[in-house]
């Protein structure tokens, strides 16, 4: 059996850490308190995903949360502050997923599989949130955008580190590591755009599929 097939099979059986991560994922925005602030944030995610950031008003968000527009300003000074909070939490989550994989045990192929599988599973399982997190970056002003860009660069660095390790170890055949890193992340992120909960694949199945595809991209299929 080729290495990419072995690793993909292992990826279908998440370890205890991954299971714990998945349990936390089932309680989105648990870190946001008090409850009113959380309700507003959830409403903002839904509105931004449905209408886009610029077409959404604070009145839209408050209405979805069952609150008055005045109540929104108790917790968030502006609509952009809401987007910043959503984006910060989402990008920090993405970084934790990728950094945990990069720092994990096993070969580069093992770690790349875990990174892609977990990253894709999150983007599929939380596709509404992920669409806002990944595709509304340009809606942030110059004051707030650099902090999010910095988080994205750290996520990029985690994947690039794994691919570089694989090339050094002779596991991967990659000529352009930065370009391949960008391709891998772009492939994973795009899942949030098209994933449908009524489709025939679950988030775990899409994660396993993409892990296999990415290993083929880096030339790991030649490894026995």
N, C-alpha and C positions, 0 to 999 in steps of 0.2 A: 504494500500500500504506500502511495506517495506521501511525503511528509505533510503536505497541505491537507490531505484527506484525514490523516491521523489527528492533526491538530483541530480540524473542523469538527471531528467526532467528539473530541474532548471538550470543545467549546459548547457543545449541546448539553453538557452536564456541568452547570455552574457550581463553583466551589462555595464554601460557607460565606466567604466575604462577599461574593457576588449576590448570594441569596439575601444577605443582610442589606446590601445596597438596594436590591429590588424591593424589599419590604419598606424601606424608607421612601422609595419612589412612589409607593402607593399612598403616601400622605403628602402630596405636593404643597409647597409653601408653608410647611409646618413651622419654619423658622420665623415667619412673619407674625408678629403680634402687635396689638391685641387683635381680637377676632374681626373687628370692623376694618382694620387696616388690611387684613388678609382678604376679606370679602371684596374690598375695593380693588386689590391687586388681581384677584381672580377675574373680576369683571373687566378689568383693563386688558388682561391677556385675551379674553374672548373677543372684546371689541376691536382691539388692534389686529387680531388675526382675521377677523371677519371684514372689517372696513378699512384697515390700514391706519397707521398712527395719525397721519395728518387729517384724515376724514373723521376721526373720532373726537368728540368733545368731552369735556369733563362732565357735562350733563348726561351724556350717553353712559358713561362709566358709572356715575352715581345711580342712575335709574336701574341699570342692570344689577347693582348691588342692593337695591331696595332702600336707598338712602337719598337724602337731599344733596344738591350740589354743594351747599355750605358745609355739610358734614365731611365731604371729601377733603376740604382744605385743612381740617383739623389734623389729618394724618399725612397729607402730601401737599406741599406748597404749590406745585405745578403738575401739569400732565407729564412733562418731561421727567420730573422726579420719579413718577410712577414707572416710566419706561426704564429709567436708570436702575431702579431697584430690581425690576424684572430681569434686565439684561445682566446686572451684576451677579445675581443669584444663579442665573442660568449658565453664565460663563464660568463661574467658580465651580459649579457642578461638573461641567464638561472637563475642566482642568483636573479636578479630582479623579475623574474616571480615567483619563489618559495618563496622568502621573502615576496612579496606582499600578496601571499596567506596565508602564516603563520601568518602575522600580521593583516589579515582581520578579519571581524566580523563573527559571527555565530559559530556553533558547530564545533567540530573537524572534523566531517564528511563533513560539508560544506566546510571547509578550505582544507581538503585533496582532495576533489573533484575538487575544483578550481585549486589547485596546479597541479594535474595530468592532468586535462583537458587542461589547458593553456600550460603546459610543453610539452605534447604530440602534441598539435596543432602546436606549434612552430617547433618541430622536424619533423613533417609531411610536414608542409607548406614550410619549408626551409631545406628539407632533404639533399640536396647537401652540403650546408654549414654545417649543423649539423654533417654529416659524417666526415668532416674534423675536426671540433671542437672537437668531442667526440673520434675519433679513431686515431688521429695523435699525441696524447700527447707524446708518447714515442719517437717521432722524434725530440722533443725539447731537446737541450743540458742541462747539469746540471745547467748552469747559469740561464736559463729561466724557466725550468720546475717547480721549487718550487712555483713560483708565481701563476701558473695555478692550481697546486695541492691545494694550499690554497683556491682558489675560489671554487674548487670542494668540499672541506671539508665544506665550508660555505653553499653550496647548500645542501649537505648531512644533515647538522645540521638543516636546515629549515624544511626538511621533517621529520626528527627524532623528532623535537619539536612538530609537529602536531600529530604524532602518539603517542608520550608520553602523550600529553594532552588528547587524546582520551582514552588511557588506564586508566589514572587517573580519568577521568569522567565516566568510565564504558561504554563508547560507543564502544570501540574496545576490542577484545580478542586477544592479542598478547603476546606471551611468550618471543620472542627474538626481541626486538625493533631495535637494530643495524642491525641484519640480515634481518629483514623485510624492513627496510629503503633501504638497498642495493638492495633487490629484486625489490622494487617499482621503484627505479631510473633506474635500469638495464632494466626493462620492458619498461619504457618510452623512454629511450635513443635508444633502439634497433629499434624503429619505423623508425629512420633515415636510417637504413640499408635496410629495405625492402619496404618502402612506394613508391608507384607508382602513379603519378598524373593521369594516365589513368585507375586506378583501380576503383572499384565501390563505395568506401567510400571516403568522403571528409575529410580534416584534422579535421574539427569540429566533424564529426561523429566518427572518430577514437578516438578523445579526450573523447567524451561522453562514448564510449564503454570501454575505458581503465579506466576511472573514476569508472564506475560500477564494473569492474573486481577488481580494487584495494580495493574498499570498501568490497567486498566479501573476499579478502585476509585478511583483518584485522578484519573480523568477524562482520562488521557493518550490515550485512543483517538480523541479529537477532533482530535489533532494530525496534520498531514500532513507 
